[in-house]
Amino acid sequence: DLASKMSCTAAEIIKKLMLMGVLASINQEIDFDTAALVASEFGVNVEELPPEVDPTLIPEIVDDPKSLVLRPPVVTVMGHVDHGKTSLLDVIRKTSVTSHEAGGITQHIGAYQVKCQGKKIVFLDTPGHEAFTAMRARGAQVTDIAILVVAADDGVMPQTIEAIHHAKDADVPIIVAVNKIDKPGANPANVKNELMEHGLVPEEYGGDTIMVEVSAKKNIGINDLLEMVLLVAEMKELKANPKREARGVIIEAQLDKGRGPVATVLVQSGTLRIGDSIVAGTTYGKVRAMLNDRGENVKKAGPSVPVEVLGLNDVPAAGDELAALEEKQARTIAEKRMEKQRNEMIHAKKVSLDDLFNQIQEGQLKDLNIVVKADVQGSVEALNSSLLGLNKNDEVRVRIVHSGVGAVTESDVMLASASNALVIAFNVRPDANARRVADAEAIDIRTYRVIYDALNDVKDAMSGMLAPKY
Ligand code: GDP
């Protein structure tokens, strides 16, 4: 490139470099100073251009460690359907709102703050891992701790296992709430044994997973659970700098007939104030009003505080990053993003077997993440172990992010999207929802009837030998 700009040959430059004691190959990158020196030997002046800044990116802020103060933990409740997630969120909310506050009727804004031992904890009140994964798919990591609810009379179920995989994949610590211990058929010991099979070993058996026995219905053990949340939070030393422009994440957003776009923001760092200019995804505006989880008007919100924000020009998406910036900058970023979104192909570049080899070659891909679904447990295991058996080449490593028995569901696809995985389905098909989401998220779902074929495809794709599919 340098040679062509200076109208000489690459060989001439390489020779000059050698004389200067720099051994360079033809396609090697040299730094600016070296380039300037070589160019001057040819009588050419070079000028250093400022690095190009992506106009759609929010400028990063590096906080002085001294400015960081502790912030409350953000907790998501996950678990199998009917195991008591909603009941748990309800009882936590009710018991932790003190009587003088009880007048201010609680309002659903997608997250709420409670107090335990004078310390605050934030709960995302959309239970389940769907919201969690949807946000992660957009690159947002909001949750600090996951509470996994398992009913003591039902034990570990498919969505329990899914939730474990989701939390582990996101590197979020799990606290288990063994729920419904008031029920006659409750068997907490059995739940713990089953969880051990999935890598969650309770402390009493020498492991490091905290398990608390609770009843959401009879309000038993709830305080213990909250204390454990505080304990884990303390170990994680969650900190943020409250004294600067806010950065946060959109938890949920909708268009309100009277109020216009309404977005719940969880502030992650800095402090958001009325009048701040903000950008979130492709939307921008000025904070016109803010309401807390009790429906009260507030003027500012610091780290780990969820607030409903009015004033955006449009409805952002859950998982979008929110930033307070100068007015013009906020607007420009939003507009540039709109433009980019329009220009870009609708499909984001996700991993696909057809394109796998190119992505490996370009160094974009280090892990080949796979979600495996099959009709019977035996096939799941056979597929898992043989796929992992392909891990002989160092360029790319196969990782099974999730595997299970049954049809490919929307949740599988969202997990695949969040972890940039492809889905291998053996003797099962995606249901209608899964297919729709897979299209929207550009997830490659491969269905097979012969294990050998699945393995061969992955192997061929890894080595760039996969025959194109027409
Ligand atoms: P989710 O689907 O996980 O949100 O579960 P829900 O919170 O809707 O609870 C499902 C059912 O279990 C409801 O009928 C609850 O009343 C019941 N339930 C929840 N927690 C308990 C509990 O601790 N004890 C008993 N006996 N029932 C519970």
Residues whose N, C-alpha, C, O or C-beta is under 5 A from the ligand:
A	BS01	GDP	H80 V81 D82 H83 G84 K85 T86 S87 L88 N179 K180 I181 D182 K183 V214 S215 A216 K217 K218
